[in-house]
Amino acid sequence: MKITPDRRHAALEARRALKMARSVHAYVRGNTAQFYEWLEASPAMAQVPMGPKVWICGDCHLGNLGPLADRHHDFAIQIRDLDQTVIGNPALDLIRLGLSLETAARSSDLPGIVTAQMLAAMIDGYSRALSPEPEDDPTEPKVVRAVRRRAAGRKWRHLANERIDGPTPSLPLGKRFWPLAAAERDAITALFDDPTVRTKALALAGHAGDGRVRVLDAAYWRKGCSSLGRLRYAVVLGVGAHSKGLEYLALVDIKEAVHSVAPAADDVAMPSDPAARVVAGACALAPNLGERMIPAHLLGKPVVLRELAPQDLKIEVEQFSRRQAVSAASYLAYIVGMAHARQMSDDVRRAWQDALQPAHADDDDQAPSWLWRSVVDLAARHEAGYLDHCRRLA
């Protein structure tokens, strides 16, 4: 049966609802707009400190951090999804990460005391990153060490085995990859025929404009949760230099860029085009990712193109132990802190560090009250929202 874009959209919306019903942790990941509405309505919002105006992730949950390769195939743990990026208050990233960690801990049947310890560890790890002369990195938890080792051992053949089918470079149609409408296929071919996109693609491949780019196959990619229902394509490219007559395969992710629901700071200059905004935020927060992204337009909508690297992985947690939960909270907050801190001067870092944990706080070993109350209030609202969501599906 032919899958039209309208039928596909309906199927994707149903799929998104089912994914969000898997757990309250999955519900938090797919519910970014509601997160900010509930945060704005929370009494705890009055206590949240106003940090320096820097690029923030805007959707800084556990699954949006992981190894990212740079153009030279080295990799580092960085923020890996910048759809919601804006110039705003960095405290919002900490609250979103704290809520994500809290729901992951609860899904692992860990007691509430672990949440208190995780949020305190977050502030410790984040504050370390803000120090003008950072101390040693926080201890890398097992869950991060495991994904780092996996990324270090991955080559192009691993990515090809996962995504490309058979000796000819084609995408296997089925659960993940869906056939395109003729208009979609023509638009993708035209996109890579565009001189600007072709030149940028060749530059990323190291050919400096001397070469060719051919679309070998393309499909709709059913991927993610919050992005379900939007444009998302996987494209197999043949990229080669005219002078050498060689061609190598590249797998490109094309993702629709939408307006962010994260609150942006007043009186700041950001690109008005959503795709350009995403790339600008990525360059500031996750250079390994930003340098591999191209803003463009497809079918009248802004999109971001990036070549997938075998080292690009997400941190996925099925079950946290108590020790691992606290260790992960400190380490991941440190990674987020490094992303924020690289945009600040030393004086701004020190001032923001002081604002995070006021001098009159009751206990330096506890999370500041603004973070604790924000996460607790949001956890309660998301638990109720999750159960209502499940009831509607049932």
CORSULNOR-V678397 format. One record per backbone hydrogen bond with DSSP energy under -0.5 kcal/mol. NH is the residue of the N-H (numbers start at 1). CO is the residue of the C=O. E is the energy in kcal/mol with one decimal. If there is no record, write none. Layout:
nh: <NH NH>
co: <CO CO>
e: <E E>
//
This chain:
nh: <4 8 9 10 11 12 13 14 15 16 17 18 19 20 21 22 27 28 29 30 31 35 36 37 38 39 40 41 42 42 45 46 47 48 48 51 54 54 56 61 64 65 66 68 70 73 76 78 78 80 81 85 86 88 88 90 90 92 93 94 95 96 97 98 99 100 101 102 103 104 105 106 107 108 109 110 114 115 116 117 118 119 120 121 122 123 124 125 126 127 128 129 130 131 131 134 144 145 146 147 148 149 150 151 152 153 154 158 159 160 161 162 163 164 165 170 170 172 173 174 177 178 178 185 186 187 188 189 190 191 192 193 194 194 198 199 200 201 202 203 204 205 206 207 208 210 211 212 214 216 216 217 219 220 221 222 222 223 228 230 233 234 235 236 237 237 238 239 239 240 241 245 246 248 250 252 252 253 254 254 255 255 256 257 265 268 270 277 278 279 280 281 282 283 284 285 286 289 290 290 291 292 293 294 296 298 301 303 304 305 306 307 308 312 313 313 315 316 318 325 326 327 328 329 330 331 332 333 334 335 336 337 338 339 340 341 342 343 344 349 350 351 352 353 354 355 356 357 361 366 371 372 373 374 375 376 377 378 379 380 381 382 383 384 385 386 387 388 389 390 391 392 393 394>
co: <2 4 5 6 7 8 9 10 11 12 13 14 15 16 17 19 23 24 25 26 28 31 32 33 34 35 36 37 38 39 42 43 44 44 45 49 52 88 86 59 61 62 78 76 74 70 68 66 76 64 64 82 56 54 86 52 88 89 90 90 91 92 93 94 95 96 97 98 99 100 101 102 103 104 106 105 111 111 112 113 114 115 116 117 118 119 120 121 122 123 124 125 126 127 128 131 141 141 142 143 144 145 146 147 148 149 151 155 155 156 157 158 159 160 170 165 168 163 171 177 172 176 220 181 182 183 184 185 186 187 188 189 190 191 194 195 196 197 198 199 200 201 203 202 202 207 209 240 238 214 236 236 234 178 232 176 220 221 225 227 254 219 252 217 235 250 214 237 248 212 246 241 241 239 237 235 250 306 233 252 253 304 231 302 87 265 268 273 274 275 276 277 278 279 280 281 282 286 282 286 287 289 290 305 303 301 298 296 255 294 253 292 251 309 67 311 65 314 316 321 322 323 324 325 326 327 328 329 330 331 332 333 334 335 336 337 338 340 341 345 346 347 348 349 350 351 352 353 358 363 368 368 369 370 371 372 373 374 375 376 377 378 379 380 381 382 383 384 385 386 387 388 389 390>
e: <-0.8 -2.7 -2.3 -2.0 -2.2 -2.4 -2.3 -1.9 -2.2 -2.6 -2.0 -1.9 -2.4 -2.2 -0.8 -1.3 -2.1 -2.1 -1.7 -1.7 -1.2 -2.0 -1.8 -1.8 -2.9 -2.4 -2.2 -1.4 -0.8 -0.8 -1.5 -1.2 -1.7 -0.6 -0.8 -0.8 -1.1 -1.6 -3.1 -2.1 -2.1 -1.1 -2.2 -2.1 -3.0 -1.9 -1.7 -2.5 -0.6 -2.5 -0.7 -1.5 -1.1 -2.7 -0.7 -0.6 -0.6 -1.8 -0.6 -1.2 -2.1 -2.3 -2.4 -2.6 -2.5 -2.1 -2.5 -2.3 -2.4 -1.9 -2.3 -2.3 -2.1 -0.9 -1.7 -2.3 -1.6 -0.7 -1.7 -2.0 -2.8 -2.4 -1.7 -2.3 -2.3 -1.7 -1.8 -2.8 -3.0 -2.4 -1.7 -1.4 -1.0 -0.8 -0.9 -0.6 -0.6 -2.8 -2.8 -1.3 -2.4 -2.3 -2.0 -2.4 -2.3 -1.3 -1.3 -1.0 -1.3 -2.7 -2.5 -1.5 -1.8 -2.8 -3.8 -0.9 -1.8 -0.7 -0.7 -2.9 -0.6 -0.5 -2.6 -2.2 -2.4 -2.0 -2.2 -2.2 -2.4 -1.9 -1.7 -0.7 -0.9 -0.7 -2.9 -2.5 -2.1 -2.7 -2.5 -2.1 -2.2 -1.5 -1.1 -3.0 -0.6 -2.3 -1.0 -2.7 -2.4 -0.8 -2.8 -1.3 -2.0 -2.6 -2.8 -3.2 -0.6 -1.2 -1.2 -1.9 -2.6 -2.5 -2.4 -2.7 -0.6 -3.3 -2.7 -0.6 -2.9 -2.0 -0.6 -1.8 -0.6 -3.2 -2.1 -3.1 -0.6 -2.8 -2.9 -0.5 -0.5 -2.2 -2.6 -2.6 -3.2 -0.5 -0.7 -2.4 -2.3 -2.1 -2.4 -2.6 -2.3 -2.4 -1.5 -2.6 -2.7 -1.3 -0.6 -2.8 -2.2 -1.8 -1.4 -2.5 -2.5 -2.9 -1.8 -2.5 -2.6 -3.0 -1.6 -0.9 -3.2 -1.7 -1.5 -0.9 -1.8 -0.7 -0.5 -2.4 -1.7 -2.4 -2.8 -1.9 -1.9 -2.3 -2.8 -1.8 -1.6 -1.9 -2.1 -2.7 -2.4 -1.7 -2.1 -3.3 -1.8 -1.8 -2.2 -2.4 -2.2 -2.2 -2.4 -2.5 -2.2 -1.7 -1.5 -0.9 -1.9 -1.6 -0.7 -2.3 -2.8 -1.4 -2.4 -2.6 -2.3 -2.4 -2.7 -2.0 -2.1 -2.8 -2.2 -2.0 -2.5 -2.8 -2.1 -2.1 -2.3 -2.4 -2.2 -2.1 -1.7 -2.5>
//
